Amino acid sequence: MLLIRCPYCNDELPELEYSYAGEAHVDRPPDPASLDDEAWRDFLFVRRNPRGLHLERWRHAFGCGRFFNAVRDTATDEVIHTYHAGEPRPDLEKFDRGAS
């Protein structure tokens, strides 16, 4: 089970307290009306799935209810860092432990 720290409540709780909300820092289409079906499919469903460090969105569903971002290592399933929604994308090199 993942232990995740909410950056707003500062509580580290089991993942059951949270809802996964997909990849973080996804660029939204500037003109959604201009997208064809294939482009919409890619935007909605095609995401990166790297081995190693990955940026994710989470929601503290059974707490403050706020969205936040997390750095998770997909090889070890460890949440390494969490930060407020709206903060810039962190430099992943500072979190790389060479475990991946």
N, CA, C and O atoms as a GROMACS GRO file, in nm:
protein
  400
    1MET      N    1   0.084  -0.117   0.000
    1MET     CA    2   0.000   0.000   0.000
    1MET      C    3   0.089   0.124   0.000
    1MET      O    4   0.189   0.130   0.071
    2LEU      N    5   0.050   0.222  -0.081
    2LEU     CA    6   0.123   0.349  -0.086
    2LEU      C    7   0.090   0.434   0.036
    2LEU      O    8  -0.023   0.435   0.084
    3LEU      N    9   0.190   0.504   0.085
    3LEU     CA   10   0.169   0.608   0.184
    3LEU      C   11   0.192   0.740   0.113
    3LEU      O   12   0.296   0.762   0.052
    4ILE      N   13   0.093   0.828   0.121
    4ILE     CA   14   0.098   0.955   0.049
    4ILE      C   15   0.078   1.068   0.147
    4ILE      O   16  -0.012   1.064   0.232
    5ARG      N   17   0.163   1.171   0.135
    5ARG     CA   18   0.151   1.289   0.220
    5ARG      C   19   0.077   1.397   0.143
    5ARG      O   20   0.120   1.439   0.036
    6CYS      N   21  -0.035   1.442   0.198
    6CYS     CA   22  -0.109   1.553   0.139
    6CYS      C   23  -0.031   1.681   0.170
    6CYS      O   24  -0.006   1.710   0.287
    7PRO      N   25   0.008   1.758   0.068
    7PRO     CA   26   0.085   1.880   0.095
    7PRO      C   27   0.002   1.992   0.157
    7PRO      O   28   0.058   2.091   0.204
    8TYR      N   29  -0.129   1.977   0.157
    8TYR     CA   30  -0.216   2.078   0.218
    8TYR      C   31  -0.241   2.046   0.366
    8TYR      O   32  -0.228   2.133   0.452
    9CYS      N   33  -0.276   1.921   0.395
    9CYS     CA   34  -0.304   1.878   0.533
    9CYS      C   35  -0.177   1.839   0.608
    9CYS      O   36  -0.173   1.840   0.731
   10ASN      N   37  -0.073   1.805   0.531
   10ASN     CA   38   0.054   1.757   0.584
   10ASN      C   39   0.040   1.624   0.658
   10ASN      O   40   0.118   1.593   0.747
   11ASP      N   41  -0.062   1.546   0.620
   11ASP     CA   42  -0.083   1.413   0.677
   11ASP      C   43  -0.031   1.307   0.581
   11ASP      O   44  -0.057   1.316   0.461
   12GLU      N   45   0.042   1.209   0.631
   12GLU     CA   46   0.082   1.095   0.550
   12GLU      C   47  -0.014   0.981   0.581
   12GLU      O   48  -0.016   0.929   0.693
   13LEU      N   49  -0.092   0.943   0.480
   13LEU     CA   50  -0.199   0.846   0.499
   13LEU      C   51  -0.195   0.740   0.390
   13LEU      O   52  -0.131   0.760   0.287
   14PRO      N   53  -0.262   0.625   0.412
   14PRO     CA   54  -0.268   0.521   0.310
   14PRO      C   55  -0.341   0.571   0.184
   14PRO      O   56  -0.426   0.660   0.191
   15GLU      N   57  -0.305   0.512   0.072
   15GLU     CA   58  -0.362   0.554  -0.057
   15GLU      C   59  -0.515   0.546  -0.062
   15GLU      O   60  -0.577   0.611  -0.145
   16LEU      N   61  -0.576   0.467   0.026
   16LEU     CA   62  -0.723   0.456   0.029
   16LEU      C   63  -0.789   0.591   0.060
   16LEU      O   64  -0.907   0.610   0.030
   17GLU      N   65  -0.715   0.683   0.119
   17GLU     CA   66  -0.766   0.817   0.150
   17GLU      C   67  -0.771   0.906   0.026
   17GLU      O   68  -0.833   1.013   0.028
   18TYR      N   69  -0.707   0.863  -0.081
   18TYR     CA   70  -0.686   0.947  -0.198
   18TYR      C   71  -0.748   0.886  -0.324
   18TYR      O   72  -0.777   0.766  -0.328
   19SER      N   73  -0.767   0.969  -0.424
   19SER     CA   74  -0.812   0.922  -0.556
   19SER      C   75  -0.706   0.960  -0.659
   19SER      O   76  -0.661   1.075  -0.664
   20TYR      N   77  -0.667   0.864  -0.740
   20TYR     CA   78  -0.571   0.890  -0.846
   20TYR      C   79  -0.640   0.970  -0.956
   20TYR      O   80  -0.754   0.941  -0.991
   21ALA      N   81  -0.572   1.069  -1.010
   21ALA     CA   82  -0.634   1.157  -1.110
   21ALA      C   83  -0.551   1.167  -1.237
   21ALA      O   84  -0.568   1.262  -1.313
   22GLY      N   85  -0.463   1.072  -1.261
   22GLY     CA   86  -0.390   1.068  -1.387
   22GLY      C   87  -0.255   1.136  -1.384
   22GLY      O   88  -0.204   1.174  -1.278
   23GLU      N   89  -0.199   1.151  -1.502
   23GLU     CA   90  -0.068   1.213  -1.518
   23GLU      C   91  -0.076   1.362  -1.489
   23GLU      O   92  -0.173   1.428  -1.527
   24ALA      N   93   0.024   1.414  -1.423
   24ALA     CA   94   0.029   1.557  -1.392
   24ALA      C   95   0.095   1.634  -1.507
   24ALA      O   96   0.167   1.577  -1.588
   25HIS      N   97   0.068   1.762  -1.511
   25HIS     CA   98   0.130   1.855  -1.607
   25HIS      C   99   0.099   1.818  -1.752
   25HIS      O  100   0.186   1.827  -1.838
   26VAL      N  101  -0.023   1.777  -1.779
   26VAL     CA  102  -0.066   1.746  -1.915
   26VAL      C  103  -0.108   1.878  -1.980
   26VAL      O  104  -0.190   1.952  -1.926
   27ASP      N  105  -0.051   1.907  -2.097
   27ASP     CA  106  -0.085   2.029  -2.168
   27ASP      C  107  -0.223   2.013  -2.232
   27ASP      O  108  -0.246   1.922  -2.311
   28ARG      N  109  -0.314   2.104  -2.196
   28ARG     CA  110  -0.448   2.101  -2.252
   28ARG      C  111  -0.446   2.161  -2.392
   28ARG      O  112  -0.364   2.249  -2.420
   29PRO      N  113  -0.534   2.115  -2.483
   29PRO     CA  114  -0.535   2.171  -2.618
   29PRO      C  115  -0.578   2.318  -2.615
   29PRO      O  116  -0.677   2.351  -2.550
   30PRO      N  117  -0.505   2.406  -2.685
   30PRO     CA  118  -0.540   2.548  -2.683
   30PRO      C  119  -0.673   2.577  -2.752
   30PRO      O  120  -0.744   2.670  -2.715
   31ASP      N  121  -0.707   2.496  -2.853
   31ASP     CA  122  -0.832   2.515  -2.926
   31ASP      C  123  -0.904   2.381  -2.936
   31ASP      O  124  -0.895   2.314  -3.040
   32PRO      N  125  -0.975   2.339  -2.831
   32PRO     CA  126  -1.038   2.206  -2.830
   32PRO      C  127  -1.134   2.182  -2.947
   32PRO      O  128  -1.146   2.068  -2.993
   33ALA      N  129  -1.201   2.285  -2.994
   33ALA     CA  130  -1.297   2.268  -3.103
   33ALA      C  131  -1.231   2.226  -3.233
   33ALA      O  132  -1.297   2.173  -3.322
   34SER      N  133  -1.101   2.250  -3.246
   34SER     CA  134  -1.032   2.216  -3.370
   34SER      C  135  -0.981   2.072  -3.374
   34SER      O  136  -0.931   2.027  -3.477
   35LEU      N  137  -0.993   1.998  -3.264
   35LEU     CA  138  -0.941   1.862  -3.259
   35LEU      C  139  -1.035   1.763  -3.328
   35LEU      O  140  -1.156   1.769  -3.311
   36ASP      N  141  -0.976   1.672  -3.405
   36ASP     CA  142  -1.055   1.564  -3.463
   36ASP      C  143  -1.063   1.449  -3.362
   36ASP      O  144  -1.004   1.457  -3.255
   37ASP      N  145  -1.135   1.344  -3.397
   37ASP     CA  146  -1.154   1.232  -3.303
   37ASP      C  147  -1.023   1.167  -3.261
   37ASP      O  148  -1.007   1.132  -3.144
   38GLU      N  149  -0.931   1.152  -3.353
   38GLU     CA  150  -0.802   1.089  -3.321
   38GLU      C  151  -0.722   1.175  -3.223
   38GLU      O  152  -0.661   1.122  -3.130
   39ALA      N  153  -0.722   1.305  -3.243
   39ALA     CA  154  -0.650   1.396  -3.154
   39ALA      C  155  -0.714   1.394  -3.014
   39ALA      O  156  -0.644   1.399  -2.913
   40TRP      N  157  -0.849   1.388  -3.009
   40TRP     CA  158  -0.916   1.380  -2.878
   40TRP      C  159  -0.882   1.250  -2.808
   40TRP      O  160  -0.858   1.249  -2.687
   41ARG      N  161  -0.878   1.140  -2.884
   41ARG     CA  162  -0.841   1.011  -2.825
   41ARG      C  163  -0.701   1.020  -2.764
   41ARG      O  164  -0.679   0.978  -2.650
   42ASP      N  165  -0.608   1.075  -2.840
   42ASP     CA  166  -0.471   1.087  -2.789
   42ASP      C  167  -0.466   1.173  -2.664
   42ASP      O  168  -0.398   1.137  -2.567
   43PHE      N  169  -0.537   1.287  -2.663
   43PHE     CA  170  -0.536   1.375  -2.547
   43PHE      C  171  -0.598   1.308  -2.424
   43PHE      O  172  -0.545   1.320  -2.314
   44LEU      N  173  -0.709   1.238  -2.443
   44LEU     CA  174  -0.780   1.180  -2.330
   44LEU      C  175  -0.719   1.051  -2.276
   44LEU      O  176  -0.723   1.026  -2.155
   45PHE      N  177  -0.663   0.969  -2.364
   45PHE     CA  178  -0.626   0.835  -2.322
   45PHE      C  179  -0.479   0.797  -2.334
   45PHE      O  180  -0.433   0.706  -2.266
   46VAL      N  181  -0.404   0.865  -2.419
   46VAL     CA  182  -0.264   0.828  -2.440
   46VAL      C  183  -0.178   0.906  -2.342
   46VAL      O  184  -0.168   1.028  -2.348
   47ARG      N  185  -0.116   0.833  -2.253
   47ARG     CA  186  -0.032   0.894  -2.150
   47ARG      C  187   0.102   0.822  -2.144
   47ARG      O  188   0.116   0.709  -2.190
   48ARG      N  189   0.199   0.890  -2.087
   48ARG     CA  190   0.330   0.829  -2.066
   48ARG      C  191   0.314   0.723  -1.956
   48ARG      O  192   0.230   0.734  -1.868
   49ASN      N  193   0.396   0.622  -1.964
   49ASN     CA  194   0.395   0.517  -1.862
   49ASN      C  195   0.539   0.473  -1.839
   49ASN      O  196   0.575   0.358  -1.868
   50PRO      N  197   0.622   0.563  -1.787
   50PRO     CA  198   0.765   0.532  -1.776
   50PRO      C  199   0.795   0.439  -1.659
   50PRO      O  200   0.720   0.430  -1.562
   51ARG      N  201   0.904   0.370  -1.672
   51ARG     CA  202   0.959   0.296  -1.557
   51ARG      C  203   1.049   0.394  -1.485
   51ARG      O  204   1.144   0.446  -1.544
   52GLY      N  205   1.019   0.419  -1.360
   52GLY     CA  206   1.098   0.516  -1.285
   52GLY      C  207   1.011   0.631  -1.239
   52GLY      O  208   0.894   0.613  -1.209
   53LEU      N  209   1.069   0.748  -1.234
   53LEU     CA  210   0.999   0.864  -1.179
   53LEU      C  211   0.889   0.913  -1.273
   53LEU      O  212   0.908   0.924  -1.394
   54HIS      N  213   0.774   0.941  -1.214
   54HIS     CA  214   0.656   0.980  -1.290
   54HIS      C  215   0.581   1.086  -1.211
   54HIS      O  216   0.571   1.078  -1.088
   55LEU      N  217   0.527   1.186  -1.280
   55LEU     CA  218   0.450   1.293  -1.216
   55LEU      C  219   0.301   1.261  -1.227
   55LEU      O  220   0.250   1.237  -1.336
   56GLU      N  221   0.233   1.260  -1.112
   56GLU     CA  222   0.092   1.220  -1.108
   56GLU      C  223   0.009   1.324  -1.033
   56GLU      O  224   0.060   1.400  -0.950
   57ARG      N  225  -0.121   1.324  -1.064
   57ARG     CA  226  -0.218   1.406  -0.989
   57ARG      C  227  -0.294   1.315  -0.895
   57ARG      O  228  -0.328   1.202  -0.930
   58TRP      N  229  -0.320   1.365  -0.776
   58TRP     CA  230  -0.399   1.292  -0.677
   58TRP      C  231  -0.497   1.389  -0.613
   58TRP      O  232  -0.478   1.511  -0.618
   59ARG      N  233  -0.601   1.335  -0.552
   59ARG     CA  234  -0.699   1.415  -0.478
   59ARG      C  235  -0.715   1.355  -0.340
   59ARG      O  236  -0.733   1.234  -0.326
   60HIS      N  237  -0.709   1.438  -0.238
   60HIS     CA  238  -0.728   1.392  -0.100
   60HIS      C  239  -0.879   1.376  -0.078
   60HIS      O  240  -0.943   1.462  -0.016
   61ALA      N  241  -0.934   1.268  -0.128
   61ALA     CA  242  -1.079   1.247  -0.134
   61ALA      C  243  -1.145   1.244   0.003
   61ALA      O  244  -1.254   1.299   0.020
   62PHE      N  245  -1.082   1.180   0.102
   62PHE     CA  246  -1.142   1.167   0.234
   62PHE      C  247  -1.078   1.261   0.336
   62PHE      O  248  -1.078   1.235   0.456
   63GLY      N  249  -1.023   1.369   0.284
   63GLY     CA  250  -0.962   1.470   0.371
   63GLY      C  251  -1.005   1.608   0.324
   63GLY      O  252  -1.124   1.640   0.326
   64CYS      N  253  -0.910   1.689   0.282
   64CYS     CA  254  -0.939   1.827   0.243
   64CYS      C  255  -1.007   1.837   0.107
   64CYS      O  256  -1.064   1.941   0.074
   65GLY      N  257  -1.003   1.730   0.028
   65GLY     CA  258  -1.069   1.730  -0.103
   65GLY      C  259  -0.991   1.799  -0.213
   65GLY      O  260  -1.041   1.812  -0.325
   66ARG      N  261  -0.870   1.843  -0.184
   66ARG     CA  262  -0.793   1.920  -0.282
   66ARG      C  263  -0.707   1.830  -0.370
   66ARG      O  264  -0.664   1.722  -0.328
   67PHE      N  265  -0.683   1.878  -0.493
   67PHE     CA  266  -0.592   1.811  -0.585
   67PHE      C  267  -0.449   1.854  -0.555
   67PHE      O  268  -0.425   1.968  -0.515
   68PHE      N  269  -0.356   1.763  -0.575
   68PHE     CA  270  -0.213   1.793  -0.562
   68PHE      C  271  -0.136   1.702  -0.655
   68PHE      O  272  -0.193   1.610  -0.714
   69ASN      N  273  -0.008   1.727  -0.670
   69ASN     CA  274   0.078   1.647  -0.756
   69ASN      C  275   0.177   1.567  -0.673
   69ASN      O  276   0.210   1.604  -0.560
   70ALA      N  277   0.223   1.458  -0.732
   70ALA     CA  278   0.318   1.372  -0.663
   70ALA      C  279   0.424   1.321  -0.760
   70ALA      O  280   0.397   1.305  -0.880
   71VAL      N  281   0.543   1.297  -0.708
   71VAL     CA  282   0.649   1.228  -0.781
   71VAL      C  283   0.649   1.085  -0.726
   71VAL      O  284   0.672   1.063  -0.608
   72ARG      N  285   0.621   0.989  -0.815
   72ARG     CA  286   0.618   0.848  -0.772
   72ARG      C  287   0.714   0.768  -0.858
   72ARG      O  288   0.723   0.788  -0.979
   73ASP      N  289   0.785   0.677  -0.794
   73ASP     CA  290   0.873   0.586  -0.866
   73ASP      C  291   0.791   0.462  -0.903
   73ASP      O  292   0.749   0.387  -0.815
   74THR      N  293   0.767   0.443  -1.031
   74THR     CA  294   0.683   0.331  -1.075
   74THR      C  295   0.754   0.196  -1.059
   74THR      O  296   0.689   0.092  -1.061
   75ALA      N  297   0.886   0.197  -1.043
   75ALA     CA  298   0.960   0.072  -1.024
   75ALA      C  299   0.946   0.021  -0.880
   75ALA      O  300   0.937  -0.099  -0.857
   76THR      N  301   0.945   0.114  -0.784
   76THR     CA  302   0.937   0.074  -0.643
   76THR      C  303   0.799   0.104  -0.582
   76THR      O  304   0.769   0.061  -0.471
   77ASP      N  305   0.716   0.178  -0.656
   77ASP     CA  306   0.583   0.220  -0.612
   77ASP      C  307   0.589   0.311  -0.489
   77ASP      O  308   0.496   0.314  -0.409
   78GLU      N  309   0.697   0.385  -0.476
   78GLU     CA  310   0.715   0.477  -0.364
   78GLU      C  311   0.680   0.619  -0.406
   78GLU      O  312   0.726   0.667  -0.510
   79VAL      N  313   0.599   0.686  -0.325
   79VAL     CA  314   0.572   0.828  -0.347
   79VAL      C  315   0.685   0.905  -0.281
   79VAL      O  316   0.700   0.901  -0.159
   80ILE      N  317   0.764   0.973  -0.360
   80ILE     CA  318   0.887   1.038  -0.314
   80ILE      C  319   0.863   1.181  -0.268
   80ILE      O  320   0.927   1.229  -0.175
   81HIS      N  321   0.770   1.249  -0.334
   81HIS     CA  322   0.750   1.392  -0.306
   81HIS      C  323   0.608   1.430  -0.349
   81HIS      O  324   0.559   1.381  -0.450
   82THR      N  325   0.543   1.517  -0.272
   82THR     CA  326   0.415   1.574  -0.312
   82THR      C  327   0.426   1.726  -0.307
   82THR      O  328   0.504   1.781  -0.230
   83TYR      N  329   0.345   1.792  -0.390
   83TYR     CA  330   0.350   1.937  -0.396
   83TYR      C  331   0.214   1.991  -0.443
   83TYR      O  332   0.135   1.919  -0.502
   84HIS      N  333   0.190   2.118  -0.414
   84HIS     CA  334   0.062   2.181  -0.443
   84HIS      C  335   0.032   2.182  -0.593
   84HIS      O  336   0.123   2.195  -0.676
   85ALA      N  337  -0.095   2.169  -0.627
   85ALA     CA  338  -0.139   2.186  -0.765
   85ALA      C  339  -0.107   2.328  -0.808
   85ALA      O  340  -0.120   2.422  -0.729
   86GLY      N  341  -0.065   2.344  -0.930
   86GLY     CA  342  -0.031   2.476  -0.981
   86GLY      C  343   0.116   2.511  -0.968
   86GLY      O  344   0.164   2.604  -1.033
   87GLU      N  345   0.189   2.436  -0.884
   87GLU     CA  346   0.333   2.460  -0.875
   87GLU      C  347   0.399   2.405  -1.002
   87GLU      O  348   0.347   2.312  -1.064
   88PRO      N  349   0.512   2.463  -1.041
   88PRO     CA  350   0.578   2.415  -1.163
   88PRO      C  351   0.628   2.272  -1.150
   88PRO      O  352   0.647   2.219  -1.040
   89ARG      N  353   0.646   2.211  -1.264
   89ARG     CA  354   0.699   2.074  -1.272
   89ARG      C  355   0.838   2.070  -1.206
   89ARG      O  356   0.924   2.151  -1.241
   90PRO      N  357   0.860   1.979  -1.110
   90PRO     CA  358   0.991   1.973  -1.046
   90PRO      C  359   1.096   1.907  -1.136
   90PRO      O  360   1.062   1.835  -1.230
   91ASP      N  361   1.220   1.934  -1.107
   91ASP     CA  362   1.332   1.870  -1.176
   91ASP      C  363   1.346   1.728  -1.121
   91ASP      O  364   1.382   1.710  -1.004
   92LEU      N  365   1.317   1.629  -1.203
   92LEU     CA  366   1.317   1.490  -1.155
   92LEU      C  367   1.457   1.441  -1.120
   92LEU      O  368   1.470   1.345  -1.044
   93GLU      N  369   1.560   1.503  -1.173
   93GLU     CA  370   1.696   1.460  -1.142
   93GLU      C  371   1.727   1.473  -0.992
   93GLU      O  372   1.807   1.396  -0.939
   94LYS      N  373   1.664   1.569  -0.925
   94LYS     CA  374   1.692   1.585  -0.781
   94LYS      C  375   1.631   1.472  -0.698
   94LYS      O  376   1.669   1.453  -0.582
   95PHE      N  377   1.535   1.398  -0.755
   95PHE     CA  378   1.471   1.286  -0.684
   95PHE      C  379   1.524   1.150  -0.729
   95PHE      O  380   1.496   1.049  -0.664
   96ASP      N  381   1.599   1.146  -0.837
   96ASP     CA  382   1.646   1.019  -0.892
   96ASP      C  383   1.746   0.955  -0.797
   96ASP      O  384   1.852   1.011  -0.770
   97ARG      N  385   1.712   0.839  -0.748
   97ARG     CA  386   1.798   0.766  -0.652
   97ARG      C  387   1.875   0.654  -0.719
   97ARG      O  388   1.947   0.579  -0.654
   98GLY      N  389   1.858   0.644  -0.851
   98GLY     CA  390   1.928   0.538  -0.923
   98GLY      C  391   1.870   0.401  -0.903
   98GLY      O  392   1.931   0.301  -0.942
   99ALA      N  393   1.752   0.393  -0.841
   99ALA     CA  394   1.688   0.263  -0.813
   99ALA      C  395   1.613   0.207  -0.933
   99ALA      O  396   1.580   0.089  -0.936
  100SER      N  397   1.587   0.291  -1.032
  100SER     CA  398   1.504   0.247  -1.145
  100SER      C  399   1.586   0.185  -1.253
  100SER      O  400   1.532   0.142  -1.355
   0.00000   0.00000   0.00000
